Amino acid sequence: MAEETLKTEVIQIERKSFVFTLKENPRGRFLRITEDVNGRRDTIIIPAPGLEDFRRTLEDMVRAAGEMPAKEEA
């Protein structure tokens, strides 16, 4: 199935690269997130209708990470 790339952004965090690619095909738009760690790639795809829920959940996780104190290593 033919896919058209609408927008791409890359984020480097420590030793990982995350590629966010907004794409479209005959079935609709979707976001493909690819994690690359030393050549090993994993991908998730989020259909466009779910992006708002995904954003809300991600914002909740970011807020929780900032509010909870980090556990000390034993």
N, CA, C and O atoms as CSV, one atom per row, in Angstrom:
chain,resi,resn,atom,element,x,y,z
A,1,MET,N,N,0.846,-1.177,0.000
A,1,MET,CA,C,0.000,0.000,0.000
A,1,MET,C,C,0.891,1.240,0.000
A,1,MET,O,O,1.809,1.345,0.814
A,2,ALA,N,N,0.630,2.164,-0.894
A,2,ALA,CA,C,1.433,3.380,-1.010
A,2,ALA,C,C,1.206,4.290,0.187
A,2,ALA,O,O,0.074,4.493,0.628
A,3,GLU,N,N,2.299,4.830,0.700
A,3,GLU,CA,C,2.248,5.763,1.824
A,3,GLU,C,C,2.923,7.061,1.424
A,3,GLU,O,O,3.951,7.062,0.748
A,4,GLU,N,N,2.331,8.163,1.851
A,4,GLU,CA,C,2.928,9.473,1.620
A,4,GLU,C,C,3.393,10.037,2.954
A,4,GLU,O,O,2.635,10.044,3.923
A,5,THR,N,N,4.629,10.508,3.010
A,5,THR,CA,C,5.159,11.134,4.220
A,5,THR,C,C,4.751,12.600,4.237
A,5,THR,O,O,5.024,13.341,3.293
A,6,LEU,N,N,4.090,13.015,5.326
A,6,LEU,CA,C,3.615,14.383,5.465
A,6,LEU,C,C,4.565,15.241,6.294
A,6,LEU,O,O,4.723,16.432,6.028
A,7,LYS,N,N,5.199,14.632,7.301
A,7,LYS,CA,C,6.108,15.379,8.191
A,7,LYS,C,C,6.972,14.376,8.948
A,7,LYS,O,O,6.504,13.298,9.315
A,8,THR,N,N,8.230,14.733,9.179
A,8,THR,CA,C,9.157,13.881,9.934
A,8,THR,C,C,9.944,14.731,10.923
A,8,THR,O,O,10.409,15.821,10.589
A,9,GLU,N,N,10.087,14.222,12.144
A,9,GLU,CA,C,10.922,14.859,13.181
A,9,GLU,C,C,11.765,13.769,13.827
A,9,GLU,O,O,11.309,12.637,13.985
A,10,VAL,N,N,12.999,14.113,14.202
A,10,VAL,CA,C,13.899,13.161,14.861
A,10,VAL,C,C,14.319,13.740,16.200
A,10,VAL,O,O,14.664,14.917,16.302
A,11,ILE,N,N,14.284,12.888,17.239
A,11,ILE,CA,C,14.730,13.284,18.576
A,11,ILE,C,C,15.823,12.302,19.005
A,11,ILE,O,O,15.648,11.088,18.896
A,12,GLN,N,N,16.949,12.830,19.493
A,12,GLN,CA,C,18.033,12.007,20.021
A,12,GLN,C,C,18.003,12.117,21.544
A,12,GLN,O,O,18.129,13.215,22.086
A,13,ILE,N,N,17.836,10.987,22.241
A,13,ILE,CA,C,17.830,10.953,23.706
A,13,ILE,C,C,18.815,9.886,24.137
A,13,ILE,O,O,18.609,8.695,23.906
A,14,GLU,N,N,19.891,10.336,24.767
A,14,GLU,CA,C,20.974,9.445,25.167
A,14,GLU,C,C,21.430,8.656,23.941
A,14,GLU,O,O,21.820,9.265,22.945
A,15,ARG,N,N,21.395,7.331,23.978
A,15,ARG,CA,C,21.891,6.538,22.839
A,15,ARG,C,C,20.782,6.111,21.887
A,15,ARG,O,O,21.006,5.286,21.001
A,16,LYS,N,N,19.588,6.668,22.066
A,16,LYS,CA,C,18.445,6.290,21.250
A,16,LYS,C,C,18.031,7.440,20.337
A,16,LYS,O,O,18.090,8.611,20.711
A,17,SER,N,N,17.612,7.073,19.137
A,17,SER,CA,C,17.000,8.026,18.210
A,17,SER,C,C,15.537,7.645,18.063
A,17,SER,O,O,15.201,6.467,17.940
A,18,PHE,N,N,14.672,8.647,18.077
A,18,PHE,CA,C,13.252,8.436,17.852
A,18,PHE,C,C,12.861,9.222,16.615
A,18,PHE,O,O,13.086,10.430,16.544
A,19,VAL,N,N,12.277,8.540,15.641
A,19,VAL,CA,C,11.832,9.180,14.418
A,19,VAL,C,C,10.307,9.184,14.431
A,19,VAL,O,O,9.676,8.128,14.492
A,20,PHE,N,N,9.726,10.366,14.374
A,20,PHE,CA,C,8.275,10.546,14.339
A,20,PHE,C,C,7.920,10.910,12.899
A,20,PHE,O,O,8.374,11.933,12.386
A,21,THR,N,N,7.119,10.084,12.254
A,21,THR,CA,C,6.761,10.319,10.864
A,21,THR,C,C,5.242,10.294,10.718
A,21,THR,O,O,4.599,9.272,10.961
A,22,LEU,N,N,4.683,11.428,10.320
A,22,LEU,CA,C,3.259,11.506,10.031
A,22,LEU,C,C,3.084,11.073,8.581
A,22,LEU,O,O,3.683,11.648,7.672
A,23,LYS,N,N,2.260,10.056,8.376
A,23,LYS,CA,C,2.082,9.486,7.046
A,23,LYS,C,C,0.601,9.403,6.704
A,23,LYS,O,O,-0.272,9.562,7.557
A,24,GLU,N,N,0.355,9.147,5.421
A,24,GLU,CA,C,-1.015,8.968,4.957
A,24,GLU,C,C,-1.019,7.892,3.884
A,24,GLU,O,O,-0.123,7.831,3.043
A,25,ASN,N,N,-2.034,7.049,3.925
A,25,ASN,CA,C,-2.251,6.052,2.882
A,25,ASN,C,C,-3.748,6.028,2.583
A,25,ASN,O,O,-4.497,6.789,3.195
A,26,PRO,N,N,-4.204,5.188,1.674
A,26,PRO,CA,C,-5.636,5.170,1.357
A,26,PRO,C,C,-6.551,4.891,2.555
A,26,PRO,O,O,-7.732,5.237,2.518
A,27,ARG,N,N,-6.031,4.282,3.599
A,27,ARG,CA,C,-6.847,4.001,4.787
A,27,ARG,C,C,-6.903,5.167,5.757
A,27,ARG,O,O,-7.728,5.156,6.671
A,28,GLY,N,N,-6.041,6.189,5.588
A,28,GLY,CA,C,-6.056,7.358,6.466
A,28,GLY,C,C,-4.669,7.786,6.909
A,28,GLY,O,O,-3.657,7.290,6.413
A,29,ARG,N,N,-4.643,8.720,7.855
A,29,ARG,CA,C,-3.379,9.235,8.410
A,29,ARG,C,C,-3.007,8.473,9.663
A,29,ARG,O,O,-3.860,7.938,10.372
A,30,PHE,N,N,-1.689,8.438,9.919
A,30,PHE,CA,C,-1.187,7.760,11.103
A,30,PHE,C,C,0.190,8.297,11.443
A,30,PHE,O,O,0.882,8.869,10.601
A,31,LEU,N,N,0.570,8.098,12.699
A,31,LEU,CA,C,1.898,8.478,13.173
A,31,LEU,C,C,2.699,7.210,13.383
A,31,LEU,O,O,2.273,6.306,14.102
A,32,ARG,N,N,3.853,7.148,12.758
A,32,ARG,CA,C,4.764,6.020,12.962
A,32,ARG,C,C,5.917,6.530,13.824
A,32,ARG,O,O,6.583,7.502,13.466
A,33,ILE,N,N,6.150,5.874,14.954
A,33,ILE,CA,C,7.256,6.218,15.844
A,33,ILE,C,C,8.243,5.063,15.805
A,33,ILE,O,O,7.907,3.932,16.159
A,34,THR,N,N,9.460,5.356,15.373
A,34,THR,CA,C,10.496,4.336,15.273
A,34,THR,C,C,11.610,4.666,16.244
A,34,THR,O,O,12.130,5.781,16.258
A,35,GLU,N,N,11.972,3.681,17.059
A,35,GLU,CA,C,13.094,3.800,18.003
A,35,GLU,C,C,14.266,3.055,17.392
A,35,GLU,O,O,14.132,1.895,17.000
A,36,ASP,N,N,15.416,3.715,17.309
A,36,ASP,CA,C,16.631,3.100,16.773
A,36,ASP,C,C,17.698,3.126,17.859
A,36,ASP,O,O,18.086,4.191,18.341
A,37,VAL,N,N,18.164,1.946,18.236
A,37,VAL,CA,C,19.236,1.820,19.226
A,37,VAL,C,C,20.334,0.985,18.583
A,37,VAL,O,O,20.214,-0.233,18.455
A,38,ASN,N,N,21.401,1.659,18.185
A,38,ASN,CA,C,22.534,0.970,17.559
A,38,ASN,C,C,22.101,0.063,16.410
A,38,ASN,O,O,22.580,-1.066,16.307
A,39,GLY,N,N,21.210,0.535,15.553
A,39,GLY,CA,C,20.784,-0.236,14.393
A,39,GLY,C,C,19.593,-1.144,14.617
A,39,GLY,O,O,19.017,-1.641,13.649
A,40,ARG,N,N,19.208,-1.376,15.849
A,40,ARG,CA,C,18.019,-2.200,16.137
A,40,ARG,C,C,16.817,-1.276,16.173
A,40,ARG,O,O,16.818,-0.280,16.896
A,41,ARG,N,N,15.790,-1.599,15.397
A,41,ARG,CA,C,14.633,-0.721,15.290
A,41,ARG,C,C,13.356,-1.395,15.761
A,41,ARG,O,O,13.110,-2.572,15.493
A,42,ASP,N,N,12.558,-0.622,16.463
A,42,ASP,CA,C,11.215,-1.028,16.870
A,42,ASP,C,C,10.274,0.105,16.477
A,42,ASP,O,O,10.630,1.280,16.569
A,43,THR,N,N,9.077,-0.257,16.040
A,43,THR,CA,C,8.134,0.734,15.548
A,43,THR,C,C,6.748,0.517,16.132
A,43,THR,O,O,6.301,-0.617,16.307
A,44,ILE,N,N,6.077,1.622,16.429
A,44,ILE,CA,C,4.657,1.579,16.760
A,44,ILE,C,C,3.942,2.523,15.798
A,44,ILE,O,O,4.514,3.503,15.321
A,45,ILE,N,N,2.690,2.208,15.528
A,45,ILE,CA,C,1.881,3.035,14.646
A,45,ILE,C,C,0.612,3.428,15.389
A,45,ILE,O,O,-0.079,2.586,15.960
A,46,ILE,N,N,0.319,4.731,15.369
A,46,ILE,CA,C,-0.870,5.253,16.041
A,46,ILE,C,C,-1.770,5.877,14.980
A,46,ILE,O,O,-1.376,6.851,14.338
A,47,PRO,N,N,-2.963,5.337,14.784
A,47,PRO,CA,C,-3.889,5.944,13.824
A,47,PRO,C,C,-4.231,7.373,14.253
A,47,PRO,O,O,-4.342,7.656,15.446
A,48,ALA,N,N,-4.395,8.266,13.283
A,48,ALA,CA,C,-4.660,9.678,13.570
A,48,ALA,C,C,-5.817,9.902,14.539
A,48,ALA,O,O,-5.720,10.791,15.385
A,49,PRO,N,N,-6.913,9.136,14.458
A,49,PRO,CA,C,-7.995,9.376,15.421
A,49,PRO,C,C,-7.583,9.147,16.889
A,49,PRO,O,O,-8.257,9.637,17.795
A,50,GLY,N,N,-6.514,8.428,17.127
A,50,GLY,CA,C,-6.062,8.171,18.494
A,50,GLY,C,C,-4.980,9.106,18.986
A,50,GLY,O,O,-4.543,8.992,20.132
A,51,LEU,N,N,-4.535,10.031,18.145
A,51,LEU,CA,C,-3.421,10.904,18.537
A,51,LEU,C,C,-3.741,11.808,19.716
A,51,LEU,O,O,-2.868,12.054,20.549
A,52,GLU,N,N,-4.948,12.301,19.810
A,52,GLU,CA,C,-5.316,13.175,20.931
A,52,GLU,C,C,-5.258,12.393,22.255
A,52,GLU,O,O,-4.740,12.908,23.246
A,53,ASP,N,N,-5.772,11.181,22.281
A,53,ASP,CA,C,-5.681,10.343,23.486
A,53,ASP,C,C,-4.227,10.030,23.813
A,53,ASP,O,O,-3.835,10.035,24.980
A,54,PHE,N,N,-3.436,9.759,22.796
A,54,PHE,CA,C,-2.007,9.471,22.987
A,54,PHE,C,C,-1.309,10.677,23.606
A,54,PHE,O,O,-0.527,10.533,24.546
A,55,ARG,N,N,-1.594,11.869,23.073
A,55,ARG,CA,C,-0.991,13.105,23.603
A,55,ARG,C,C,-1.369,13.328,25.055
A,55,ARG,O,O,-0.515,13.661,25.877
A,56,ARG,N,N,-2.650,13.147,25.380
A,56,ARG,CA,C,-3.108,13.339,26.762
A,56,ARG,C,C,-2.411,12.370,27.710
A,56,ARG,O,O,-1.975,12.754,28.795
A,57,THR,N,N,-2.312,11.126,27.296
A,57,THR,CA,C,-1.662,10.118,28.142
A,57,THR,C,C,-0.180,10.431,28.312
A,57,THR,O,O,0.360,10.295,29.410
A,58,LEU,N,N,0.472,10.843,27.245
A,58,LEU,CA,C,1.893,11.207,27.330
A,58,LEU,C,C,2.089,12.399,28.265
A,58,LEU,O,O,3.020,12.404,29.071
A,59,GLU,N,N,1.227,13.403,28.166
A,59,GLU,CA,C,1.313,14.552,29.072
A,59,GLU,C,C,1.134,14.128,30.524
A,59,GLU,O,O,1.835,14.630,31.403
A,60,ASP,N,N,0.208,13.212,30.790
A,60,ASP,CA,C,0.015,12.699,32.151
A,60,ASP,C,C,1.270,12.002,32.657
A,60,ASP,O,O,1.650,12.166,33.817
A,61,MET,N,N,1.913,11.227,31.795
A,61,MET,CA,C,3.130,10.505,32.193
A,61,MET,C,C,4.285,11.478,32.456
A,61,MET,O,O,5.056,11.288,33.397
A,62,VAL,N,N,4.401,12.509,31.632
A,62,VAL,CA,C,5.446,13.519,31.834
A,62,VAL,C,C,5.227,14.237,33.159
A,62,VAL,O,O,6.172,14.465,33.915
A,63,ARG,N,N,3.975,14.593,33.433
A,63,ARG,CA,C,3.645,15.267,34.701
A,63,ARG,C,C,3.970,14.360,35.889
A,63,ARG,O,O,4.569,14.811,36.865
A,64,ALA,N,N,3.580,13.086,35.814
A,64,ALA,CA,C,3.840,12.138,36.906
A,64,ALA,C,C,5.340,11.955,37.118
A,64,ALA,O,O,5.800,11.878,38.257
A,65,ALA,N,N,6.103,11.885,36.032
A,65,ALA,CA,C,7.556,11.704,36.154
A,65,ALA,C,C,8.201,12.893,36.856
A,65,ALA,O,O,9.174,12.728,37.592
A,66,GLY,N,N,7.661,14.091,36.631
A,66,GLY,CA,C,8.200,15.285,37.272
A,66,GLY,C,C,7.777,15.443,38.719
A,66,GLY,O,O,8.473,16.091,39.500
A,67,GLU,N,N,6.642,14.858,39.090
A,67,GLU,CA,C,6.122,15.011,40.442
A,67,GLU,C,C,6.630,13.949,41.405
A,67,GLU,O,O,6.732,14.201,42.605
A,68,MET,N,N,6.946,12.774,40.898
A,68,MET,CA,C,7.367,11.668,41.769
A,68,MET,C,C,8.875,11.740,42.000
A,68,MET,O,O,9.649,11.898,41.057
A,69,PRO,N,N,9.283,11.622,43.264
A,69,PRO,CA,C,10.732,11.627,43.509
A,69,PRO,C,C,11.371,10.346,42.960
A,69,PRO,O,O,10.769,9.272,43.002
A,70,ALA,N,N,12.580,10.476,42.453
A,70,ALA,CA,C,13.298,9.324,41.919
A,70,ALA,C,C,13.709,8.414,43.067
A,70,ALA,O,O,14.086,8.889,44.138
A,71,LYS,N,N,13.635,7.106,42.844
A,71,LYS,CA,C,14.060,6.136,43.868
A,71,LYS,C,C,15.583,6.069,43.848
A,71,LYS,O,O,16.210,6.066,42.789
A,72,GLU,N,N,16.151,6.017,45.030
A,72,GLU,CA,C,17.605,5.916,45.138
A,72,GLU,C,C,18.041,4.492,44.833
A,72,GLU,O,O,17.367,3.524,45.186
A,73,GLU,N,N,19.200,4.389,44.158
A,73,GLU,CA,C,19.741,3.065,43.859
A,73,GLU,C,C,20.306,2.438,45.116
A,73,GLU,O,O,20.913,3.108,45.951
A,74,ALA,N,N,20.091,1.135,45.233
A,74,ALA,CA,C,20.553,0.421,46.428
A,74,ALA,C,C,22.023,0.090,46.354
A,74,ALA,O,O,22.569,-0.510,47.280
